[in-house]
Amino acid sequence: MGIKFNKSMAISAVLLLVSATFVTGTLKVVQRGERLVAVKKELTVLQRQKEQLEKEAEYRQSAEFVEKEARNKLNMAKPGEDVYLKPKILGDDLLGAEETRDNDPGSRGGFFAPVTARIDSLFDKIRDLLVLFQS
């Protein structure tokens, strides 16, 4: 007893096939729309980055930037200007009372550790001063 194939079954099968095709097409359109929105957002972000980079490139070509870099990185000055350099000395005072090397794994331990750390700090600072005044 086989199933008879009549007109209504053929029409139903065709409608089912058309419906499935329509649903998959709709899903593809929705996915492409979501991708389009994501790409537009990405494009907006990239355009902002491009604008920022163009502004930075324009600033880096300005005389103001060149002068600032020459002053800060090359220690240059305009003719007739005096430049004062601040020496880099660690600690609050020359004896290094605030600086100890107790946490330094290579420091000497024991009863005299704080004293030897201060003496080492003092010698380091004297060396830094000598280097500063030699240059």
C-alpha positions in Angstrom: 0.0 0.0 0.0 1.9 2.9 -1.2 1.2 6.5 -0.7 -0.6 8.1 -3.5 0.8 11.3 -4.9 -1.9 13.8 -5.6 -2.0 17.4 -6.5 -2.4 18.7 -3.0 0.7 16.9 -1.8 2.7 18.3 -4.7 1.5 21.8 -4.0 2.3 21.4 -0.3 5.8 20.1 -1.1 6.5 23.1 -3.5 5.2 25.5 -0.9 7.4 23.9 1.8 10.4 24.2 -0.5 9.6 27.9 -1.3 9.1 28.7 2.4 12.4 27.1 3.4 14.2 29.0 0.6 12.5 32.2 1.7 13.5 31.7 5.4 17.2 31.0 4.6 17.3 34.0 2.3 15.8 36.2 5.0 18.4 34.9 7.5 21.2 35.7 5.1 19.9 39.2 4.7 19.7 39.7 8.5 23.2 38.4 8.9 24.5 40.7 6.2 22.7 43.7 7.8 24.3 42.9 11.2 27.7 42.7 9.5 27.1 46.0 7.7 26.3 47.7 11.1 29.5 46.2 12.6 31.6 47.4 9.6 30.1 50.9 9.8 31.0 51.1 13.5 34.5 49.9 12.8 34.8 52.4 9.9 33.8 55.2 12.3 36.4 54.2 14.9 39.1 54.0 12.2 38.2 57.4 10.8 38.5 58.9 14.3 41.9 57.2 14.7 43.0 58.6 11.3 42.0 62.1 12.3 43.9 61.9 15.6 47.0 60.6 13.8 46.8 63.4 11.2 46.5 66.0 14.0 49.5 64.4 15.8 51.5 64.3 12.5 50.7 68.0 11.9 51.7 68.9 15.5 55.0 67.0 15.1 55.8 69.0 12.1 55.2 72.3 13.8 57.9 74.6 15.1 56.4 74.4 18.6 57.0 70.7 18.7 60.5 70.9 17.3 61.5 73.6 19.9 60.0 71.6 22.7 61.8 68.4 21.7 65.1 70.3 21.3 64.8 71.8 24.8 63.7 68.7 26.6 65.6 65.9 24.9 68.7 67.7 23.5 69.0 70.3 26.3 69.2 73.1 23.7 68.5 76.7 24.4 67.9 79.9 22.4 70.8 82.3 22.0 71.2 84.3 25.2 69.2 81.9 27.3 70.6 80.3 30.5 69.8 76.6 31.1 69.8 75.2 34.6 69.9 71.4 35.1 68.6 69.9 38.3 70.9 67.1 39.4 69.3 63.7 40.0 69.9 62.7 43.6 68.0 59.9 45.3 66.6 60.3 48.8 65.6 63.3 50.8 69.0 64.3 52.1 72.7 63.6 51.3 73.0 61.0 54.1 70.1 59.0 52.7 68.2 58.8 56.0 65.0 57.9 54.2 66.6 55.4 51.9 67.6 51.9 53.1 68.4 48.8 51.3 66.7 46.3 53.6 64.6 44.9 50.8 67.5 44.5 48.5 68.4 40.8 48.2 72.1 41.6 47.8 72.3 43.8 50.9 74.3 42.8 54.0 72.2 41.7 56.9 72.7 41.8 60.5 72.9 44.4 63.2 74.8 47.0 61.1 72.6 46.6 58.0 70.9 50.0 58.3 74.3 51.7 58.9 76.0 50.1 56.0 73.0 50.8 53.8 73.3 54.5 54.6 77.0 54.5 54.0 76.6 52.8 50.7 73.9 55.3 49.8 76.2 58.2 50.8 78.9 56.8 48.6 76.5 56.4 45.7 75.4 60.0 46.1 78.9 61.3 46.3 79.7 59.4 43.1 76.6 60.9 41.4 77.7 64.4 42.5 81.2 63.8 41.2 79.9 62.6 37.9 77.6 65.6 37.7 80.4 68.1 38.3 82.8 66.4 36.0 80.5 66.7 33.0 
